[in-house]
Amino acid sequence: EANLLSYEGIQSLAGKRPSMDNEFNKYIQPIKDATYESASDELSLLRKGICHDLAQGPLPSMNSKSEEKGGQSEERTSAANHEVELAKKFWAIIEDLSYYNPLSVQGWIGCAECLRVKADLVVDRISSTQDFRRQSDFCVQKGSRSKAHPDLSLARLRERQEQEDKLKVGSCVEVFGNDLALFVDYQWASFDSLRKFAVALKSSFRKVVGKAMKENIGTDQESQLVFEAQVLKEIEGMYKQKDLAAWQDALGGLFVGALRYLAFRCYGMATYLLERNETGLSESHRRELKAEVFEAMGVMKYNSTQAKQAYGYPLHLMSTHRCRLETESALTCFETALSVTKNVEDPQNQVTYDLFFMIGKCYERIAKTHTEESFIHEGDVQVRTYEKNMATALMNYSTALKEAKVLEAEGALPDIQAGGSSHGVTEVVYRLHASRLKCLLIAIQYPESCLDLALAETIRLATKQWFGEKPDICEKEIHLDCVWEIVADVVNAMSHCRFDHAFFHRSVYRYAQALMWAPVFCDPYKGFSEGSLGTIPATKSHKVRGLNNSTPCADSAELIIASLFDKKRPQLCSVWVTTSNTSPSPLEVLNESTRKYDLLRSKYIHAYIETLKLNERQGALETFQQWVYTSKRDLPSFYQASANEEGRSPSLSHVKDPLLRKRRSNHSFGFLRYVKRHVNAALAYGLLSEKTKRSSNEALKRAYTCFLRLNVGIEDLEARKVFKFNRNKLPEVEALMAVFLSRNDTEKIEFSSSDWSSETKKSDVVRAALAKCKHLFPSLPQTLYAKKKASKKKNESTDNIKRVADGMVQFVVDVPADLQVGEKFETTVRIGDQMKTIRLTVPEGNPSKLKFSLKAPDEDNPAKRMKPSENLPEA
């Protein structure tokens, strides 16, 4: 039954391979035989009419009013209700197909859409198997190039990729069980329904096993049943061990795999009926529906490669081989839709620029899977598969741009002046020239042994389409100056996109990235020595808009990327999701999902944090961190936290979530926790820089704060083997150790091992550092996430507070033990209805208590009350 989902199956549907009539007839004939067309009694006729009416109309939409009223606390209820409505719609259409006409193309398309929407709902809410950091090439780090010398032939490269895919697929199940109706009837978003689903799934599987034991089954089927039994046992084990978030995600992967499988089969049934033309439709209408179905299948296949996330069990990263096959299937669908659309008689329905656009994206993704192919030396007629596919991609983008400009001139192209992906021509302009930049980025990272060949290949690709006029120097022999002209042209295109559309965010990222890589583009051989901190001579920098020759390129890039973070926003950066109309283009459908929205946000935020980290902007990082901690949970994070409380709303704020993954876990925590982890690590790296005065109490407090934000204890770090030699180091731990060891009061550390490389000694240092911090900053763990303004309490009196003359309030506080004369510590006191943190210095004599006075706020004049943000002088 998996033939239809394969690349060959899609080729057959598109008429490019032998027909699959036998397979489709196997499924369509029982449905024909089961129709109730012959029923003539009144009850059957009434039921037939009701089912037909319920099957009509649009798909149900998710109700967001309850979420707006109750916040995320109503998220599960709202999502589960949407799943219920989708199931009702699905079964209404199935009933209509059974009672009325099993050959209804619109009916099968409606079934597919119900299943696809439900699958996307689950995808937006389960965690992924990798962090949201997809790209690490935004800026240039000092050092060597990242790519190895490509030395594999095309055949050998594909063979190796196929072997890697077999290793992954062999231990995974994409569609579990035979009764896939369970995935329609039960709601994944409802925790109670999910528990019932797990029981029903186990019962269904037992029936399959019982039936198989009575029959003589083959070895392959027996092995599959044994494997599925093991899968079921592992998922049950997660629930029994109270790892409810992992259990929820595991079942979510099964939901997505089954729903997408069913949706694609429904689309396949529709294309089969259209190809056989058994529906009595007019030729023009049949072609329109065929183009619509193939476009929907193409979007679905392309969307399945998003972030290379594969579903089923277990959730895993999609292999390069599988990614290419899925993209090739999407390409076949889009090319078929394009071919059919061109033959439609109505000129208004011959809009093809968006299909050319998606075909270009498919070719570009296929090209990326061939970057490790060996280069063809000069003189050979052949070119690399990467170059062939990339050239075809750029050609399709160029064709899409020409058609889009014609439509824009006629006023037929939607162009929304807001965020999202409905910017008409600008979208195509951006994609064309961003792909040229990516060609340069790939080529420039190859080792010097093949750098000349890589640059020659890229110049052949990137000089065929220009935003401005083609420079004369690129008409002559290949030269490094041509690379710089390409960079200048791409930057002009990116700035033009942002200038035309203030909300167009994609070009900002590529614009800043181009400036970050300017030192390497200027000199591909020596540019890596300084990385993005290098400078460009004025003779070249004047050609690139926004590039300052007197400062490091990273400074220029910071000015560009910071425009997405010009003020505090609930979504942290200026990214929005909108669609143009009720018939979105394929690109708009891809960008509508919450997962894609979070991926975009995380990409921009990662770039911003890396820029601030590179430029050592600690103040800006701390400001951004405050924004992050006042944001609300993203959907995957909310569902994980809710699952751990058996479906209830999380009782604790997300600020208390641990920032490290669970041991032996392959899942990420979601968008917000990734951002918190990344910005916290960047602040810790800043403490490790040479410019930081590590010996000060302020540096120790900052390091201690970074450590506390991890929300893990020293015992948990030891269990994770964090201190083990040559393991991945945590910057927060390294910063705490470095700052503590740079002080002059570390001679009292008692080491339980004399081996410095041992994890025991590092653990001892961290324990000593934490003990010191607890003495110096005793209130920090309690006030780290506390709001500055405390609740109002009148007539409050304590033993250590005394009101004295002239409106002054006197305080007596304990001095932490083991502090030396002249050392500083902090304490928090209440003044009226305000909480203030005061920094004190230990005086001569080492007293156990200190007494100090502060001016009390004017209770009768609120304007004169002390504000929480005011800084008090040191006492």
C-alpha positions in Angstrom: 0.0 0.0 0.0 3.0 2.3 0.3 3.5 2.4 -3.5 1.3 5.4 -3.9 3.4 7.4 -1.5 6.6 6.6 -3.2 8.3 8.7 -5.9 7.3 6.1 -8.5 3.7 6.2 -7.3 3.5 10.0 -7.8 5.2 9.6 -11.2 2.4 7.2 -12.1 -0.3 9.6 -11.0 1.3 12.3 -13.0 1.3 10.1 -16.1 5.1 9.8 -16.2 5.2 6.1 -15.4 3.1 3.0 -16.0 -0.5 3.3 -14.6 -1.5 2.1 -11.1 -5.0 1.2 -12.1 -4.9 -2.2 -10.5 -4.0 -0.7 -7.1 -6.7 1.9 -7.2 -9.4 -0.4 -8.5 -8.6 -2.6 -5.4 -9.8 0.2 -3.2 -12.4 2.0 -5.3 -14.5 -1.1 -6.2 -15.4 -2.0 -2.6 -16.6 1.6 -2.1 -18.7 1.4 -5.2 -20.2 -1.9 -4.0 -21.0 -0.4 -0.6 -23.0 2.6 -1.8 -26.5 3.0 -0.7 -27.7 4.4 -4.0 -30.4 1.7 -4.3 -31.9 2.6 -0.9 -35.4 3.9 -1.4 -37.0 4.0 2.0 -37.7 7.4 3.6 -35.2 7.0 6.4 -32.4 6.2 4.0 -33.3 9.1 1.8 -33.4 11.5 4.7 -30.0 10.3 6.0 -28.6 10.6 2.5 -29.8 14.2 2.2 -28.5 15.2 5.7 -25.1 13.6 4.9 -24.9 15.5 1.6 -25.7 18.8 3.3 -23.2 18.3 6.1 -20.5 17.4 3.6 -20.9 20.8 1.9 -19.2 24.0 2.8 -15.7 25.0 4.0 -13.6 23.2 6.6 -14.2 24.2 10.2 -11.7 26.8 11.5 -10.1 26.9 14.9 -12.0 29.1 17.4 -9.5 31.6 18.8 -12.0 33.6 21.0 -11.6 31.2 23.9 -7.9 31.5 23.8 -8.1 35.3 23.7 -10.3 35.2 26.8 -8.4 32.6 28.9 -5.0 32.7 27.4 -3.0 29.5 27.0 -5.1 27.8 29.7 -7.8 27.3 27.0 -5.4 26.2 24.3 -5.9 22.4 24.8 -9.7 22.8 24.8 -9.7 25.0 21.7 -7.4 22.6 19.8 -9.3 19.5 20.9 -12.6 21.0 19.8 -11.1 21.8 16.4 -10.1 18.2 16.1 -13.6 17.1 16.9 -15.1 19.4 14.3 -12.6 18.1 11.7 -13.5 14.5 12.5 -17.2 15.3 12.1 -16.5 17.0 8.8 -14.4 14.0 7.6 -17.0 11.4 8.5 -19.8 13.5 7.0 -17.9 13.5 3.7 -17.2 9.8 3.9 -20.9 9.2 4.5 -21.8 11.4 1.6 -19.4 9.4 -0.6 -21.0 6.2 0.5 -24.6 7.4 0.1 -24.3 9.7 -2.8 -21.3 9.2 -5.1 -18.0 7.5 -4.3 -16.6 9.0 -7.5 -16.9 12.6 -6.2 -13.5 14.3 -6.7 -14.5 17.2 -4.4 -15.4 14.7 -1.7 -12.0 13.0 -1.7 -10.3 16.4 -1.8 -12.3 17.4 1.3 -11.3 14.3 3.1 -7.7 14.9 2.4 -7.9 18.5 3.6 -9.5 17.5 6.9 -6.7 15.1 7.5 -4.0 17.5 6.4 -5.3 20.3 8.7 -5.4 18.0 11.7 -1.9 16.7 11.0 -0.6 20.3 10.8 -2.4 21.1 14.1 -0.4 18.3 15.8 2.9 19.3 14.1 2.6 22.8 15.5 2.3 21.5 19.0 4.9 18.7 19.4 8.6 19.1 20.0 11.2 18.5 17.3 14.2 16.3 17.5 16.6 19.2 17.1 16.8 22.7 18.5 15.4 25.6 16.5 18.9 26.6 15.5 19.0 25.4 11.9 21.8 27.5 10.5 25.2 28.2 12.0 26.7 30.3 9.1 25.2 33.7 9.9 28.6 35.1 10.9 32.2 34.1 10.3 34.1 32.7 13.3 37.9 33.1 13.3 39.6 29.9 12.1 39.4 27.4 9.3 36.8 26.8 6.7 33.9 24.5 7.7 33.5 22.3 4.6 35.7 19.4 3.8 37.2 18.7 0.3 34.4 17.0 -1.7 35.9 13.8 -3.1 32.9 11.6 -3.8 31.5 10.8 -7.3 27.8 11.3 -7.8 27.1 7.5 -7.7 29.2 7.0 -4.5 27.6 10.1 -2.8 24.1 8.8 -3.5 25.0 5.3 -2.4 26.3 6.6 0.9 23.2 8.7 1.5 21.0 5.7 0.7 22.9 3.6 3.2 22.5 6.2 5.9 18.7 6.4 5.2 18.3 2.6 5.5 19.9 2.7 8.9 17.4 5.4 10.1 14.3 3.9 8.4 15.1 0.4 9.6 14.5 1.4 13.2 11.4 3.6 12.6 7.7 3.0 11.9 6.0 5.7 9.8 2.4 4.4 10.0 1.4 2.2 13.0 -1.4 -0.4 12.9 -4.2 -1.2 10.5 -7.1 0.7 12.1 -6.2 4.3 11.1 -9.7 5.6 11.9 -8.5 5.8 15.5 -6.2 8.7 14.5 -9.3 10.5 13.2 -11.7 9.8 16.0 -9.5 10.6 19.0 -8.1 14.1 19.8 -4.3 14.4 20.4 -4.7 17.8 22.1 -6.9 16.4 24.8 -4.9 14.6 27.4 -7.9 12.4 28.5 -8.7 11.6 24.9 -5.0 10.7 24.3 -5.1 8.2 27.1 -8.2 6.6 25.7 -6.5 6.5 22.3 -3.5 4.7 23.7 -5.8 2.0 25.2 -7.7 1.7 21.9 -4.5 1.5 19.9 -3.3 -1.4 22.1 -6.6 -3.2 21.8 -6.6 -2.8 18.0 -3.0 -4.1 17.7 -3.9 -7.2 19.8 -6.7 -8.0 17.4 -4.2 -7.8 14.5 -1.8 -10.1 16.3 -4.6 -12.5 17.2 -5.7 -12.7 13.6 -2.1 -13.1 12.4 -1.6 -16.1 14.7 -4.5 -17.9 13.2 -3.2 -17.4 9.7 0.0 -18.4 8.0 1.9 -15.1 7.6 5.2 -14.5 6.0 8.5 -13.8 7.7 8.4 -10.1 6.8 5.0 -9.5 8.2 5.9 -11.4 11.4 9.0 -9.3 11.8 6.9 -6.1 11.3 4.5 -7.2 14.1 7.3 -7.9 16.5 8.8 -4.5 15.8 5.4 -2.7 16.3 4.9 -4.6 19.5 8.3 -3.3 20.7 7.3 0.2 19.7 4.0 -0.1 21.7 5.9 -1.4 24.7 8.4 1.6 24.6 5.6 4.1 24.4 3.7 2.4 27.3 7.0 2.5 29.3 7.1 6.3 28.9 3.7 6.6 30.5 4.5 4.2 33.3 7.7 6.1 34.1 5.7 9.4 34.2 7.7 10.8 31.3 4.4 12.2 30.1 5.8 14.8 27.7 7.8 12.2 25.8 4.8 9.9 25.8 2.6 12.7 24.3 5.2 13.5 21.6 5.6 9.8 20.7 1.9 9.5 20.1 1.9 12.8 18.3 4.5 11.4 15.8 2.2 8.5 15.1 -0.8 10.8 14.6 1.1 12.9 12.0 2.5 9.9 10.2 -1.0 8.2 9.9 -2.9 11.4 9.1 -0.5 12.5 6.3 -0.5 8.9 4.9 -4.3 8.9 4.8 -4.5 12.5 3.3 -2.1 11.6 0.5 -4.1 8.5 -0.3 -7.3 10.6 -0.5 -5.5 13.1 -2.8 -4.3 10.1 -4.9 -7.8 8.8 -5.2 -9.0 12.2 -6.5 -6.2 12.3 -9.1 -7.0 8.8 -10.2 -10.7 9.7 -10.7 -9.8 12.8 -12.6 -7.4 10.9 -14.8 -10.0 8.2 -15.6 -12.6 11.0 -16.0 -15.4 8.9 -14.5 -17.0 11.9 -12.8 -18.7 13.6 -15.8 -16.9 16.9 -15.3 -16.2 19.2 -18.2 -12.7 19.1 -19.6 -11.9 22.6 -18.3 -13.2 21.9 -14.8 -11.4 18.6 -14.7 -8.1 20.3 -15.6 -8.6 23.0 -12.9 -9.3 20.4 -10.3 -6.3 18.3 -11.4 -4.0 21.3 -11.2 -5.4 22.1 -7.7 -4.9 18.5 -6.4 -1.4 18.2 -7.7 -0.5 21.6 -6.3 -1.9 20.5 -2.9 0.1 17.3 -3.0 3.2 19.2 -3.9 2.8 21.6 -1.0 2.2 18.6 1.3 5.3 16.8 0.1 7.5 19.9 0.3 6.2 20.7 3.7 7.1 17.3 5.0 10.8 18.2 4.6 10.5 21.3 6.7 13.4 21.4 9.2 14.1 17.8 8.1 11.7 16.6 10.7 10.5 13.0 10.1 7.4 11.7 11.9 6.1 8.3 13.0 8.0 6.6 15.8 10.4 7.7 17.0 10.6 11.3 15.9 13.9 11.6 14.1 15.8 13.8 11.6 15.1 13.0 8.0 18.1 11.7 6.1 19.5 13.6 3.1 18.4 10.7 0.8 14.8 10.8 2.2 14.8 14.6 1.9 15.8 14.5 -1.7 13.1 11.8 -2.6 10.4 13.8 -0.8 11.5 17.0 -2.7 11.6 15.2 -6.0 8.0 14.0 -5.4 7.0 17.6 -4.6 8.8 18.7 -7.8 6.8 16.2 -9.9 3.5 17.4 -8.4 4.3 21.1 -9.1 5.5 20.4 -12.7 2.3 18.4 -13.4 0.2 21.2 -11.9 2.1 23.7 -14.1 1.6 21.6 -17.3 -2.1 21.2 -16.6 -2.6 24.9 -15.7 -1.0 26.0 -19.0 -3.6 24.1 -20.9 -6.6 25.6 -19.0 -8.8 27.5 -21.5 -9.7 30.4 -19.0 -6.8 32.9 -19.0 -7.7 34.0 -15.5 -6.8 30.5 -14.2 -3.5 30.4 -16.0 -1.5 32.1 -13.2 1.7 30.1 -13.0 4.3 32.4 -11.4 3.8 30.7 -8.0 4.3 27.3 -9.5 7.5 28.4 -11.2 8.5 29.8 -7.8 7.9 26.5 -6.0 9.6 24.5 -8.8 12.7 26.7 -8.2 12.6 26.0 -4.5 12.4 22.2 -5.1 15.4 22.3 -7.5 17.3 24.4 -4.9 16.7 21.9 -2.1 17.7 19.0 -4.4 20.9 20.9 -5.3 21.8 21.2 -1.6 21.9 17.4 -1.3 24.7 17.3 -3.8 27.2 19.8 -2.4 29.6 16.9 -1.4 30.0 15.7 -4.9 33.5 16.1 -6.2 34.3 18.9 -8.6 34.7 18.5 -12.3 38.0 19.9 -13.4 38.4 22.5 -16.0 38.3 21.1 -19.6 35.7 18.5 -18.8 32.4 18.9 -20.5 30.3 17.7 -17.5 29.3 19.9 -14.6 28.4 18.9 -11.0 24.8 17.9 -10.3 24.7 20.7 -7.8 25.4 23.3 -10.5 22.8 21.8 -12.8 20.0 21.8 -10.3 20.9 25.3 -8.9 21.0 26.7 -12.4 17.5 25.3 -13.1 16.3 26.8 -9.8 17.6 30.3 -10.6 16.1 30.0 -14.1 12.6 29.1 -12.6 12.9 32.0 -10.2 13.7 34.3 -13.0 10.7 33.1 -15.0 8.5 33.5 -11.9 9.7 37.1 -11.6 8.9 38.0 -15.1 5.3 36.6 -14.8 4.8 38.3 -11.4 5.8 41.7 -12.8 3.2 41.3 -15.6 0.5 40.4 -13.1 1.5 43.3 -10.9 1.3 45.7 -13.8 -2.2 44.4 -14.5 -3.2 44.8 -10.8 -3.9 41.0 -10.5 -1.1 40.2 -8.0 -2.0 40.6 -4.2 0.4 42.8 -2.3 -0.3 43.2 1.4 1.6 46.0 3.1 2.1 44.0 6.3 4.1 41.1 7.6 3.9 37.6 6.2 4.4 36.2 2.8 2.1 38.2 0.5 4.4 40.8 -1.0 3.9 39.9 -4.6 6.9 40.7 -6.8 9.1 41.4 -3.8 8.9 37.8 -2.6 10.3 36.6 -5.9 13.0 39.2 -6.1 14.1 38.3 -2.6 14.2 34.6 -3.3 16.2 34.9 -6.5 18.9 37.1 -5.1 19.0 35.4 -1.7 19.7 32.1 -3.6 22.6 33.8 -5.4 24.0 34.8 -2.0 23.6 31.2 -0.7 25.6 30.0 -3.7 28.4 32.2 -2.7 28.2 31.1 1.0 28.5 27.5 0.0 31.4 28.0 -2.4 33.4 30.3 -0.1 33.6 27.6 2.7 35.3 25.0 0.6 39.0 24.4 1.4 41.6 26.2 -0.6 42.4 23.0 -2.5 39.2 23.3 -4.5 38.3 27.0 -3.8 39.1 28.2 -7.3 36.8 25.5 -8.8 34.0 26.4 -6.4 34.2 30.1 -7.1 34.2 29.5 -10.8 31.1 27.4 -10.5 29.4 30.0 -8.4 30.3 32.8 -10.7 28.7 30.9 -13.6 25.5 30.5 -11.5 25.3 34.0 -9.9 26.1 36.1 -13.0 23.1 35.0 -15.1 20.6 37.1 -13.2 21.3 40.6 -11.9 19.2 43.0 -9.8 21.0 46.0 -11.4 23.1 46.2 -14.5 25.7 43.6 -15.1 29.2 45.1 -14.4 31.7 45.1 -17.3 34.3 43.2 -15.1 32.0 40.2 -15.1 32.1 40.0 -18.8 35.8 39.3 -18.8 37.8 36.5 -17.3 36.8 35.1 -13.9 38.2 37.3 -11.2 37.7 37.8 -7.4 36.4 41.3 -8.2 33.4 39.6 -9.8 32.6 38.0 -6.5 32.5 41.4 -4.9 30.3 42.8 -7.6 27.8 39.9 -7.0 27.8 40.7 -3.2 27.2 44.4 -3.9 24.3 43.5 -6.3 22.7 41.1 -3.8 22.9 43.7 -1.0 21.2 46.3 -3.2 18.4 43.8 -3.9 18.0 43.0 -0.2 17.9 46.7 0.8 15.4 47.4 -2.0 13.1 44.7 -0.6 13.1 46.3 2.8 12.8 49.8 1.4 9.7 48.9 -0.6 8.1 46.9 2.2 8.8 48.1 5.8 7.4 44.8 7.1 9.4 42.5 4.8 11.7 40.7 7.3 13.4 38.0 5.2 15.7 40.4 3.4 17.0 41.9 6.6 18.5 38.6 7.7 20.3 38.0 4.3 21.4 41.7 4.2 23.1 41.4 7.6 24.5 38.0 6.7 26.1 39.4 3.5 27.8 42.2 5.6 29.0 39.6 8.1 30.7 37.6 5.4 32.2 40.6 3.6 35.8 40.0 4.8 35.7 36.5 3.3 34.0 37.7 0.1 36.7 40.4 -0.2 39.5 38.0 0.2 38.4 34.3 0.2 41.9 33.1 1.1 42.8 35.4 4.1 39.4 36.6 5.2 38.9 33.8 7.8 41.8 35.0 9.9 39.7 37.9 11.4 36.3 36.6 10.5 33.4 39.0 10.8 35.5 41.3 12.9 37.6 42.1 9.9 37.4 45.4 8.0 37.0 46.3 4.3 39.2 48.9 2.5 37.3 52.0 1.3 38.1 51.2 -2.3 35.7 48.3 -2.0 33.4 49.1 0.9 31.8 52.0 -1.0 30.2 49.6 -3.4 28.2 47.8 -0.7 25.4 49.7 0.8 25.6 50.0 4.6 29.2 48.7 4.9 31.5 51.0 7.0 35.2 50.7 6.2 36.3 52.2 9.5 34.7 49.6 11.8 34.5 45.8 11.8 31.9 44.4 9.4 30.1 42.9 12.4 29.2 46.4 13.5 27.7 47.2 10.2 25.7 44.0 10.3 24.5 44.8 13.8 22.8 48.0 12.6 20.9 46.0 10.0 19.7 42.9 12.0 18.9 45.2 15.0 16.1 46.7 13.0 14.0 43.6 13.7 14.5 44.1 17.4 13.9 47.9 17.7 11.5 47.5 20.6 9.9 45.0 22.9 7.3 42.8 21.2 5.4 39.8 22.4 6.9 37.7 19.6 10.4 39.2 20.4 11.1 40.3 16.8 9.2 41.9 14.0 7.8 38.8 12.3 4.2 38.3 11.4 2.2 35.7 9.6 -0.5 36.8 7.2 -2.2 35.5 4.0 -3.5 37.5 1.1 -6.9 35.9 0.5 -9.0 32.8 0.9 -7.0 31.1 -1.9 -3.4 31.3 -0.7 -0.5 30.5 -3.0 1.7 27.5 -2.2 4.3 29.7 -0.5 1.7 31.2 1.7 0.4 27.8 2.7 3.9 26.8 3.7 4.4 29.9 5.8 1.0 29.8 7.6 2.1 27.1 10.1 3.1 28.0 13.6 6.2 25.7 13.2 7.4 27.7 10.2 6.7 31.0 12.1 8.8 29.8 15.1 11.6 28.6 12.8 11.8 32.1 11.2 11.7 33.8 14.6 14.5 31.5 15.9 16.6 32.1 12.9 16.5 35.9 13.3 16.9 35.7 17.1 19.9 33.4 16.7 21.5 35.9 14.3 20.8 38.8 16.6 22.3 37.0 19.7 25.3 35.9 17.7 25.9 39.5 16.6 25.6 40.9 20.1 27.9 38.2 21.4 30.5 38.8 18.7 30.4 42.6 19.3 30.4 42.0 23.1 27.2 44.0 23.7 26.5 42.6 27.1 24.0 45.4 27.9 21.9 44.7 24.8 22.0 41.0 25.6 20.7 41.6 29.1 17.9 43.8 27.8 16.9 41.2 25.3 17.0 38.5 28.0 14.5 40.5 30.0 12.2 40.6 26.9 12.5 36.8 26.6 11.6 36.1 30.2 8.4 38.2 30.0 7.2 36.4 26.9 4.6 33.6 27.0 5.3 30.0 26.2 5.3 28.8 22.7 2.9 25.9 21.8 5.4 23.0 22.0 6.7 24.2 25.4 3.2 24.7 26.7 2.1 21.2 25.7 5.2 19.7 27.2 4.7 21.5 30.5 1.0 20.7 30.5 1.6 17.0 29.8 3.8 16.8 32.8 0.8 17.9 34.9 -1.5 15.4 33.1 -3.1 17.9 30.8 -3.7 20.7 33.2 -2.3 24.2 32.7 1.3 24.5 34.0 1.3 25.6 37.6 4.8 27.2 37.3 5.9 30.0 35.1 8.2 29.1 32.2 11.0 31.1 33.9 11.4 28.1 36.2 11.8 25.6 33.4 15.2 23.8 33.3 17.2 24.9 30.3 19.1 21.6 29.7 17.6 18.6 28.0 16.7 15.6 29.9 19.3 12.8 29.9 19.0 10.4 27.0 16.4 12.7 25.4 16.5 13.4 21.7 13.8 16.1 21.7 14.2 19.9 22.0 12.3 22.0 24.4 10.6 24.3 22.0 11.2 27.8 20.7 11.2 29.9 23.9 13.4 27.6 25.9 15.9 27.4 23.1 16.1 31.3 23.0 16.5 31.5 26.8 19.3 28.9 26.6 21.1 30.7 23.8 21.0 34.2 25.2 22.1 32.9 28.7 25.0 31.1 27.1 26.0 34.3 25.2 26.0 36.3 28.4 28.3 33.6 30.0 30.6 33.8 27.0 30.9 37.5 27.6 32.2 36.8 31.1 34.9 34.6 29.6 36.2 37.3 27.3 39.6 38.9 28.1 38.1 42.3 28.6 36.0 41.3 31.5 37.3 42.1 35.1 36.7 38.6 36.5 37.9 39.3 40.0 35.1 41.7 40.9 32.0 40.8 42.9 29.9 42.1 40.1 31.4 39.6 37.6 30.9 36.8 40.1 27.3 37.8 40.6 26.7 37.8 36.8 28.2 34.4 36.5 26.1 33.1 39.4 23.0 34.6 37.7 23.8 32.8 34.5 24.2 29.5 36.4 20.9 30.0 38.3 19.0 30.6 35.1 19.8 27.0 34.1 17.5 25.9 36.9 19.5 22.7 37.5 21.4 21.7 40.6 25.0 20.6 40.9 23.9 17.0 41.4 22.1 17.0 38.1 25.2 18.4 36.3 27.2 15.6 37.8 24.7 13.0 36.7 24.9 14.4 33.2 28.8 14.1 33.2 29.1 17.8 32.5 32.5 17.9 34.3 33.9 14.9 32.4 37.1 15.6 30.4 36.5 16.4 26.7 32.7 16.5 27.1 30.6 19.4 25.7 31.2 22.3 28.1 28.5 24.5 29.4 29.5 28.1 29.1 27.6 29.0 32.3 29.6 26.5 34.3 32.9 27.5 32.7 32.2 31.2 33.4 31.4 30.5 37.0 34.6 28.5 37.4 36.7 31.1 35.6 35.4 34.1 37.5 35.7 32.3 40.9 39.2 31.0 40.3 40.4 34.5 39.2 39.7 35.8 42.8 42.2 36.0 45.6 40.0 34.1 48.1 40.0 30.6 46.6 42.8 29.1 48.6 40.3 27.3 51.0 39.0 25.0 48.3 39.3 21.4 49.4 39.8 19.1 46.4 38.9 15.4 46.7 41.2 14.5 43.8 44.7 15.7 42.7 43.9 15.1 39.0 42.9 18.5 37.4 41.3 16.9 34.4 39.0 14.8 36.5 35.4 15.6 36.8 35.6 15.4 40.6 38.0 18.4 40.8 35.8 20.5 38.5 32.8 19.6 40.5 34.6 20.7 43.7 35.4 24.1 42.2 31.8 24.6 41.2 30.6 23.6 44.6 33.0 26.1 46.2 32.0 28.8 43.8 28.3 28.2 44.6 29.0 28.3 48.3 30.8 31.6 48.0 28.0 33.1 45.9 25.4 32.0 48.5 27.3 34.0 51.1 27.8 37.0 49.0 24.3 37.1 47.4 22.0 35.2 49.7 18.8 36.7 48.3 19.6 36.3 44.6 18.0 32.8 44.1 14.8 34.2 45.6 14.8 37.5 43.8 16.1 36.4 40.4 12.7 36.1 38.9 10.7 38.2 41.4 8.9 41.3 40.3 10.4 44.4 41.5 7.2 45.8 42.9 5.9 43.8 45.8 2.3 43.5 47.0 1.0 46.3 49.2 1.1 45.6 52.9 0.1 48.4 55.3 1.5 48.9 58.8 4.2 46.2 58.2 6.6 45.9 61.1 9.6 43.6 61.6 12.3 43.3 64.2 15.1 44.6 61.9 13.2 47.7 60.7 12.9 50.9 62.8 11.5 54.3 61.8 13.7 57.2 63.0 13.4 60.9 62.7 13.3 63.1 59.6 11.4 60.4 57.5 14.3 57.9 57.7 14.0 54.2 58.1 16.7 52.2 59.9 17.6 48.6 58.9 19.7 45.9 60.6 20.9 43.0 58.4 23.2 40.0 58.9 26.7 40.0 57.3 27.4 36.7 55.4 30.0 34.6 57.1 33.6 34.3 55.7 33.6 37.8 54.1 36.7 39.8 54.5 37.0 43.5 55.3 36.2 45.6 52.2 34.2 42.9 50.4 30.7 43.7 49.2 27.5 41.9 49.4 23.8 42.6 48.6 20.6 42.5 50.6 17.0 43.2 49.8 14.8 45.4 52.0 11.3 46.7 52.0 10.6 50.5 52.0 6.9 51.1 52.2 5.4 49.1 49.3 8.7 48.9 47.4 11.5 46.2 47.4 15.0 47.5 47.0 18.4 45.8 46.6 21.2 47.5 48.5 24.9 46.9 48.1 26.9 47.0 51.4 30.6 46.9 52.2 32.0 45.0 55.2 33.7 47.5 57.5 36.7 47.1 59.8 36.2 44.7 62.7 34.2 42.1 60.8 30.8 42.8 62.6 28.1 40.1 62.4 25.4 42.7 61.7 25.2 46.1 59.9 22.9 49.0 60.6 22.0 51.6 57.9 19.2 54.1 57.2 17.3 55.1 54.1 14.8 57.8 53.4 11.3 56.6 53.5 8.9 57.4 50.5 6.2 60.0 50.9 3.1 57.9 51.5 0.8 60.9 51.0 2.3 61.8 47.6 2.5 58.8 45.2 4.5 60.9 42.7 7.3 61.2 45.3 7.5 57.5 46.2 10.7 55.8 45.4 10.5 54.0 42.1 11.7 50.3 41.8 14.2 51.2 39.1 16.0 53.9 41.1 19.5 53.0 42.0 20.4 53.6 45.7 24.0 54.7 46.6 26.2 52.1 48.3 25.7 52.1 52.1 
